[in-house]
């Protein structure tokens, strides 16, 4: 799962958290999944905080995981697990 809010005037308004929580709820309730994973780049503290607020947990650091703008970047493997 990946998302992007490009317009900075919409940052820090809870839109990202609302988007993440709504998508997770849809996947759990309509698609019957029990786990969602993502791999944000480790430098992206804003995104990681949003995911943590939405119930995601850091699982494992993935060194040099993603090629981005000509450089390999570290990422965090993060997951949301539906509780029983």
N, C-alpha and C positions, 0 to 999 in steps of 0.2 A: 504494500500500500504506500502510495506517495502522493503528496499534495503540495501546492505552492500558492502563496498569497503574494503576488508581485507588487501590488500597490501599497507603498509604505504607509499611506494614511489609514489603511485598514489593519495595521499591526497593533497589537496590545489592546484589542477590543473584544477578545474572547471568541473571535470568528473561527480561529484554528481549532480551539478546544471543542467548540460546538460542531464543527465539521467532523473531527475525529470521533467524538462520542456518538454522533448521529450515524456515521458510517459503520462503526463497530456494532451499534444497536441493530442496524439493518442486517448486517451480516449474521449476527447471532439469531435474531428473531425470524428473519425471512429466508435466509440461506442455510440456517442450522449449522453454522460452523462453531467450533469451540476454541479456535486460536487464530490470531492475526499476528503476522510478523512484519517487521520493516527494518531497514538498515540505514538510518540517518548518518551523515558524516559527523565525526566526533567533534569537529569545531563548531557545529551548528547548535549552540547551547539553547537558543530560543526554541528551536523545533524539539529538541530533546526534553526540555522542560514542559512543553505542551503535551507531548506524548506521555510523560510521567504523570502529569495532572489528569490525563485521560485513562490512567490505569495500566499503562505499559511499563514493563520492567526491563532494565538492562540485563542481558544474558551473557554476552561475550563481546570483547573488543576484537574487531576484525582488522588487523594491521594491513595497510596498503591494499584495501579491498576494492576501491572504486577509482577508475580513471576519470578525473574531472579536470577539465581545462589543462590537459597535458601533464598532470601530476597524479600519482596514486595517493589516495587519501584514506586515512583510517576511518572506520565506521563502527557504530555500535549495532549489534544484533539486538533488537528489542522485540518483546512479545507481549501480547495481551491474551490471557487465558480466561475463558468463561469459568466462573466459580459455580460449583454444583450446589 
